């Protein structure tokens, strides 16, 4: 999957074409994922065995999208809150992301892969968050 600024032709009308950049789909997916209770945030990758948590402005960096003419596939890299049941949270994320992308873009989402990159232990213990080995 690539996360380039590839621009996709989504629809056309008598007036002209509608084009949606991959990054726009990534932002939609990131916002929809973080709306789910149990998601601590998006992950930008692992640095020295610790997952890097991204702020609200960088949501698309925790998402990889592949968009075609009428379909989209998404990989989400998330950090979950300690104590949640991960399969339940992942399923809710998949459903919310699919609904958001399909509603906002008209694309058919064919695949949403969830990659759990770490566990957040709350705001008070920020230095101890998200240990992955």
Protein Blocks (a to p, Z undefined) as FASTA:
>chain_A
ZZbfbdcdfbdcfkbccdddfklmmmmmmmmmmmpghiabdcebjeehiacdddfklmmm
mpccdddfkbccddddddddehiafklmmmmmmmmmmmmmmmmnopacfbdcdddfbdce
bjklmmmgoiaZZ
